[in-house]
Amino acid sequence: MMEPRVARAALLSVVVAGMLWAAFVVDPAFDLPAVLILLAVGVVAGVFGGLIGVGGSTIMLPVMYFALGFSEPVAIGTGLFVVIFTSLSGALGHLVRGNLDRGVAVSIATGGLLGVLLGSWLFSFLVDQTRLLGLILGLVFLAPSIGMIRDGLRPAARPEPECIGGTPPGHLLFGAGVGVLTGITGLGGGYALVPGLLYLFGAPVCVTMGTSLASMIPMAVVGGGIKLVEGFVAVGAGLILAAGSIAGAQVGAATITWFRPATLKLVFGLYFLYAAIRFVAAYFGFGVP
């Protein structure tokens, strides 16, 4: 009988290999450099996502749009498609380590399902407004980034809370709001779930990350599925990105306890601030490297 850790690693290897094979079936024209770039971006997004409780599209989307030449609607749709796999992998990784509040995750996910349907409907009216979508993304990134940087540089002296506060109706409404933003922006929701759980519900950092990933699974499935049906997903590229992110999310979930909570908040905030500046600058016609 294999040990659980060895069995999970073997299963992970089979899943990643199967997704790479499926990507070549969907799009046989992929060359090796493109595959390696997409795979590397997926791994980095997965590690980062597993560490700070986001689906990873916040890393993939800017790379696809600014560096790989995807149109913004396709970058958004593909990113949300990949979040399905990243959040599943990361949530499972956190679940086996006890970093997940299942009751809160169910309440948030239920509200998120309703919200993502509304947000996806609104997205259909914005699909031709690519610069406006970029501005929305930048503004969405901006608010949580400032709070995270502040708390990362000046961590609070109070001890970590033991559990997530709030009530199920509050979690439900919070999830609905995040779902609307998910449907519009194509991001997995972690950009709002993580700071919301930390600041609105006083959640401990490690449990926040796992609960965030689990909460976004239904939102990503519905939102990514809608984007796929609407034709806004580059399936071959998405499968390669997902293969990398699945593996990376396991690494992130396994190493989260190596970092101080304040360090995670600072890293989270700096990345979102950078992304916000890029998208807002692009809206006004300025290029940021």
N, C-alpha and C positions, 0 to 999 in steps of 0.2 A: 504494500500500500504506500503510495507516494505521500510525502508530507504535504499539508495544504499549500505551503508557500511554493513548493516545486510544482504542484499541480496547477496553481494559478499561473505560474510562469510559462508552463507548457501550453496551457489554453490560450494565453495571451499571444504566444508565438504563432499558433495556428490561426488565430483571428487576424493578426496583422498580415501574415502571408496571404490569407484568403482575400483580404481587402485589396492588397497590391495586385493580385492576379485579376480580380474583378475590374480594377481600374484599367488594366491593359486590354481587357475584353471590351470595355466600354469605349476606350480611345486608344487604339493600337499605335497611334502616331507619336506617343510620348517618347522623347529621347532621354538618355540617362541624366544629363545635367538638369533638365526640368524636373525629373522625378526626385533627384537628390535634393534640389532646392525645396520643393514642396514637402518632402518628407522631413527635412530639417526644420522647416517652419512649423510643421505639425508637432514635432517633438518638443520644440521650445514652447509652443503655445500650450501643449498638454502639461508640461512641467510647471509652467507658470500658473496655469489654471488650477492644477491640483494643489498648489501651494496657497493660493489666495482665493480659491473658491469661485473662479469665473470659468466660463466655458472655453475660453481661449480665442474667441473670435475677435476680441479686442487687439490681439496680436496679429492674427491672420488677415483681418480686414484691411488694415493699413498696408501690409506687405502686398496683398493681392492687388490693391488699388494703386498704390504709389510705385511699387517696384515691378510687379508682374503684368501690369496693363489690363487687368480685368475692369470692365465697366463697374460703376458703383452699385447698380442694382444687382448685378451678378455676384460681385464681391460680397454684398450683404446676404444674398440668398445662399451662396456657397458656405459662408461663414456660419450661418445658423444651421445649415445641414450638418456641418462637421460637429457643432456643439452637441448634437444628439449623442454622438459616440464619446466625445470627451467627457460630458457630464455623467454618462452611464459608467464609464471606466473610473473616473475620479470618485463618484459617489460610492461605488463598491469598495474602492480602496480605503475610503474613510470609514465606511460601515464596519469593515472587519477590524478596524482599530478603535472603534467606539467614539468617533468624532462626528456623530450625526444624531440629530433629534428627529426621529421619524414622525412624531405627531405634528410638530411645527411644519415639517417639510410637506406633509399631506395637505395641511390647511393652505399653505402658500401656493402649492401646485394647483389646488382646486380653483382658487381665485385666478391664478395665472392662466389657466386654460381658457377661461371666459375672456380675460383681457387680451390674450394673444389673438383671438379671433377678431376682436374689434380693431386691434392694431394692424393686423394683416389687411383688413378691409380698408383702413385709412392709407396703408402703404400703396394700394393700387391707384390712389389719386396723386401720389407723390412720386411715382416711378420715373416720370420724365423730368422731375425737378432735381437733378443729381446734385447741383450745387447747394440747393436748399437742404437735401438730405445730409450732405457733408456738414453744413452748419448745425443741424440738429444733433448729429453725432458729436461734434465738438462741444456743444453746450451740455450735452448729457455727460460727457467725460469730465467737464470742468468742476462741477460742484463737489463730487466725492473726492476728487484729487486733492483739493485744498485741505479738506478735513483730514484726509489720511496723512498728508505731509506734516501737518501741524501736530497730529498725535504721534507720528513717528519720530519727530524731532524732540517733542516734549511729552514723553509718555506720562500718563496719569500715575499718581502715587498710590491710588487705591488698588486693592487686589483684584485679580480676575474674578468675574462672577462665575457661579457654578452652573447656571442653566440659562436658557433663553426665556426672557420675560414676555409679558403681553398675554392676550387672550385669543382663542381661535377666531372670533369674528375680526379682530384686528389683524391677525395674520392673513385672513382671507382677503380683506380689503387691500392690504399691502401687496399681496400676490397679484391681485387684479390690476393694480397700477403698474407694477413691473411688467405684467403680461402685455399691456398696451404698448409700452415702450419697446418691448421685445419684438412685437409684430411690426412696428414702424422702422426700428433701427437695424434689425437683423442680428443684434447682439444677444447672447444667451441669457442675459438678465443679471449676471453676477455683479456687474458694475453698479447696480442698484440694490441687489439683494444683500451684498456684503456690508456696505455702509449702513443700510437700513437695519439689518439685524444687530449690528454693533451699536448704533446710536439711538435707534427707536426702541429696541427691545432689550438692550443691555446684554447681548449674548457674549459668551466667552469666545475668544478668537478661533481656536481650533475647531470647536463645534460649529461655529459660523461657517467655516469653509466647507465642511462636509454637508451641512444642511442646505447651504446655497446650491451646491452642485446637484443634490437630490431634488430640490425644489424646481430646478429649471428643466428637468428631464421632460415632463409632459409639455411644457411650453416650447421646448426645442423640437419635440416630435411633431407637434401641431404646426408650429411656425415654419419649421424646415420642410415639412410635408407640403404645406401650401406653396412655399417658394418653389419646390420641386415641380409641382403640378403646373404652376404658372410659367415655368421655363426659366427661372432665375437662378438655377443651380448648374454649375459646371461639374457634372457628375464624376468624370474621371479624375479631375483635380481634387474634388472633394473627398473621394475615397482615399487618395494618397495622403492628403492632409489628415484625414481621420485615422489612418493607420498609424501615422506618427503621433498624433495626439493621444490615442488610446494608450500607447506605451508610455508617453511622457506623463500622462495624468497619474499613472501608477507610481512613477518615481516621485512626483510632487506630493502625493498623499502619504508616501512612506517617509518622506524627509521633512515634513512640516514641523515636527517637534524639534528639529535641529535649530530652529530660528526663534528668536524672541518675538513676541507679538508686535512690539513697536517696530522691529525691523521689517516684518511683513507689511505693516501699514505704510511704512515709508516707501518701500519698493512699489507697492500698489499705487500710491499717490503720485510718485514720480513718473511712472509709465502713463497714467491717465492724463497727467498734465501735458506731457509731450504729445500724446495723441490729440488732445483737445486743441493745442496750439496749431498742429498741422492741419486739422480739418477746418478750423475757423480761418486760418490764413489762406487756405485754398479757396474758400468761399469769396474772399476779398481779392483774389488774384495774386497772392504772394506765395512763392515756393519756399517750403521749409524742408531741409534735408532729413 
